[in-house]
Amino acid sequence: MAATAPSSLSSITNLLHISPSKPQISFSRFTLPISLNPHKPTLLLHHRRPLYISNLVSRFAPDEPRKGADILVEALEKEGVTDVFAYPGGASMEIHQALTRSQAIRNVLPRHEQGGIFAAEGYARTTGFPGVCIATSGPGATNLVTGLADALFDSVPMVAITGQVPRRLIGTDAFQEIPIIDVTRSITKHSYLVLDANDIPRIVREAFFLASTGRPGPVLIDVPKDIQQQLVIPNWDQPMRLPNYMSRLPKEPIEAYLEQIVRLISESKRPVLYVGGGCLNSSGELREFVEHTGIPVASTLMGLGAYPCSDELSLQMLGMHGTVYANYSVDKSDLLLAFGVRFDDRVTGKLEAFASRAKIVHIDIDSAEIGKNKQPHVSVCGDLKTALKGLNKILEDKGYKIKLDFSAWREELNEQKFNYPLSFKTFGEAIPPQYAIQVLDELTNGNAIISTGVGQHQMWAAQFYKYKQPRQWLTSGGLGAMGFGLPAAIGAVVARPDAVVVDIDGDGSFMMNVQELATIRVENLPVKIMLLNNQHLGMVVQWEDRFYNANRAHTYLGNPSKESEIFPDMLKFADACDIPAARVTRKDDVRAALQKMLDTPGPYLLDVIVPHQDHVLPMIPSGGAFKDVITDGDGRSTY
């Protein structure tokens, strides 16, 4: 389903880029059903945001000229936007002035543009609705680059708006001029440079449509300052000009293919589901499919929560740091049902050995992903939600003919669960990081929204917190961007003020966007931060231990002249931003400390001091196969 630029868009004001390597996935909008009370989970039904609000009451008379910046803000209002994450600068001042005139949109002021785009990502990942961030030209725009790449990798719907120097200065190397369209061409789904304020209503409408349909992704709108100041009377009835894109949106799956998949299931003895981020909008249909078939479910890092991790048919996460039994199931399976996944290298390891005994069924909305890494026997390119509905209907209609019994296979996997459970060791009074996450899971009854940075803490949070619903789990998967956790939690709290939101972070990742503590305090956002502090870049240290003879190459983050002290003192960062904080160093004190964190109104930082020698296990080394899995050892041993 490779996409091309619409043929009708001839000028630079029009679509400048649709990445041919990243076509688009269907994305419905809904909000995570989590109760405010973690001990009493309830399914809260939230209204979906409308795609377009045509009857919005304007601040202006219909024939009244207004600035392009005001048209931009009103266009956002018409898209149902209520929150943006915007940091002002010279080239975006007009937009910020217009935001102050809006009664519908709240700006959450980040302290760094990267914090702003990660917060917008957290908002989008939590709701499924495009997150919106705004930055100025030059360095403001370039500070969005990591977030745009992250959103493209993980298929997150985003609309990023940047100010640009006036049109007459474009190409002159003016102050804070950066050709951000060119810089981000390969990491956005779609890009616009606006050269006429009359185009703003159409461009904004198209941007939101593109970001949230097909395979979701980030769309960039670059608005020169003189366009922001241009006075025009907007035409809100302009049609979208996306004929080629519309023609490439997914069609209904062919029923014959779905029938073939059901036949393969009926002939299988050892099937397994391999589900990814493409299943987040199809959780209900996925659960119904599992009820019909009784097939065990292994999830990717991005797919956690699409199927409840605590269910008896859940094998939890597969891949490099997946459970032994999840990876065993794929290795021994005779049918691999790959739904909404892309056969990422951190899942497959050695491609030739991955699911080598199995027939492979691949359903994904992105044609570029089908056959890219692993050739399927049967493939369906289309909306997974629609495909699952079709499969469920076939299973219901033919239920009396198809007798599926995979009990022997499930017993075999249960034996693997018993023999190789997720576990950890305790050394004296030291706090095992896995234990801290396990206790948090118990205290919140598995109902909190969890964000993370990147590293060991991220993998432990994936392993030891038992996610029940989609959109509970916010993490930078494909790009692996450190510094993601804290601002993503900001976005989650803005989107879901009724939910318990916890940033499980590492000291290395936390320091990368520590300035966002100021945003949390000023906005009084009840973000809880559980900081697993080992004074090291833990995941890199683990690789040093395993593959580099434990030679430390700039992975110690403390003060070498005072190794016995915690450095930097995270409690002082919190105190500087007037955020309550505490430190816990003994395992016996963890539960009470976490309970206090959860009970304290508003934001809270808990500095949990953990050993740097612990390793994330199991581990399949990069490029390895299931036979190479490591299940024991840590930095206290030599290799």
HELIX and SHEET records of a PDB file:
HELIX    1   1 GLY A   68  LYS A   78  1                                  11    
HELIX    2   2 GLY A   90  SER A   92  5                                   3    
HELIX    3   3 MET A   93  THR A  100  1                                   8    
HELIX    4   4 GLU A  113  THR A  127  1                                  15    
HELIX    5   5 PRO A  139  THR A  142  1                                   4    
HELIX    6   6 VAL A  145  PHE A  153  1                                   9    
HELIX    7   7 ARG A  167  LEU A  169  5                                   3    
HELIX    8   8 ILE A  180  VAL A  183  1                                   4    
HELIX    9   9 ARG A  185  ILE A  187  5                                   3    
HELIX   10  10 ALA A  197  ASP A  199  5                                   3    
HELIX   11  11 ILE A  200  SER A  212  1                                  13    
HELIX   12  12 LYS A  225  GLN A  229  1                                   5    
HELIX   13  13 PRO A  243  ARG A  248  1                                   6    
HELIX   14  14 GLU A  255  GLU A  267  1                                  13    
HELIX   15  15 GLY A  277  SER A  282  5                                   6    
HELIX   16  16 SER A  283  THR A  293  1                                  11    
HELIX   17  17 VAL A  324  LYS A  332  1                                   9    
HELIX   18  18 ASP A  345  THR A  348  1                                   4    
HELIX   19  19 LEU A  351  ALA A  353  5                                   3    
HELIX   20  20 LEU A  384  ASP A  397  1                                  14    
HELIX   21  21 SER A  407  ASN A  419  1                                  13    
HELIX   22  22 PRO A  433  THR A  444  1                                  12    
HELIX   23  23 GLN A  456  PHE A  464  1                                   9    
HELIX   24  24 GLY A  485  ALA A  495  1                                  11    
HELIX   25  25 ASP A  507  MET A  512  1                                   6    
HELIX   26  26 GLU A  516  GLU A  523  1                                   8    
HELIX   27  27 GLY A  538  PHE A  547  1                                  10    
HELIX   28  28 PRO A  560  LYS A  562  5                                   3    
HELIX   29  29 MET A  570  ALA A  576  1                                   7    
HELIX   30  30 LYS A  587  ASP A  589  5                                   3    
HELIX   31  31 VAL A  590  ASP A  599  1                                  10    
HELIX   32  32 PHE A  626  ASP A  628  5                                   3    
SHEET    1   A 2 ARG A  66  LYS A  67  0                                        
SHEET    2   A 2 LEU A 231  VAL A 232 -1                                        
SHEET    1   B 6 ARG A 106  ASN A 107  0                                        
SHEET    2   B 6 ASP A  83  ALA A  86  1                                        
SHEET    3   B 6 GLY A 131  ALA A 135  1                                        
SHEET    4   B 6 MET A 158  GLN A 164  1                                        
SHEET    5   B 6 PRO A 218  PRO A 224  1                                        
SHEET    6   B 6 HIS A 190  LEU A 193  1                                        
SHEET    1   C 6 SER A 314  MET A 317  0                                        
SHEET    2   C 6 VAL A 297  SER A 299  1                                        
SHEET    3   C 6 PRO A 271  VAL A 275  1                                        
SHEET    4   C 6 LEU A 335  PHE A 339  1                                        
SHEET    5   C 6 LYS A 359  ASP A 364  1                                        
SHEET    6   C 6 VAL A 378  CYS A 381  1                                        
SHEET    1   D 6 TRP A 473  LEU A 474  0                                        
SHEET    2   D 6 ILE A 449  THR A 452  1                                        
SHEET    3   D 6 VAL A 501  GLY A 506  1                                        
SHEET    4   D 6 VAL A 527  ASN A 533  1                                        
SHEET    5   D 6 TYR A 604  ILE A 609  1                                        
SHEET    6   D 6 ALA A 581  VAL A 584  1                                        
END                                                                             
